[in-house]
Amino acid sequence: MQKVFGFIREARAELKKVTWPGKQQVWYSTLVVIFVTLLVAVYLGIVDMALTGVFSRVIG
C-alpha cells in the first residue's frame, strides 16, 4: 500500500511541474488538427478516386 501512496505523491509532484497550455494555445492547436485532418481526407479522397478510375479501366 505504501508503494501506491508513494506513486500518487510522486505523480502529483510531477503534475505541479507541468506547464499547461493556455486557452488560446489549445484553440489554435485544435484548429490546426481539424485543418490537417480535412486536408489529409481530401488528399486521400482524390487518390482513391484516381486509383478507382485506373483499376476500373485495367480490370473492366
Secondary structure by P-SEA (a helix, b strand, c coil): caaaaaaaaaaaaaaaacccccaaaaaaaaaaaaaaaaaaaaaaaaaaaaaaaaaaaacc
